[in-house]
């Protein structure tokens, strides 16, 4: 008796979606002429239906303010968004 191996595999899972927006907290520079300190604290992922999304935070800002920005194009090209 010969058994035939099942060569069909489960469909490959799609790559996780890249975030639509990145979340930052911005700390004001103490000295004039210095740049403010931007710290990435999370990302926003859009829902499939396009009517909202999920904000995933790795930290909370001390000042209560979150800035959402579009990921830089060079990060998206590298897959590091």
Long-range contacts (C-beta under 8 A, 24 or more apart in sequence): 17-45, 17-46, 18-71, 18-76, 18-79, 18-81, 19-43, 19-44, 19-45, 19-71, 19-81, 20-44, 20-45, 20-46, 20-53, 20-70, 21-68, 21-69, 21-70, 21-71, 22-68, 22-69, 22-70, 22-71, 22-81, 23-55, 23-57, 23-66, 23-67, 23-68, 24-66, 24-67, 24-68, 24-69, 25-59, 25-61, 25-62, 25-63, 25-65, 25-66, 25-67, 26-65, 26-67, 27-63, 38-67, 41-66, 42-66, 43-81, 44-68
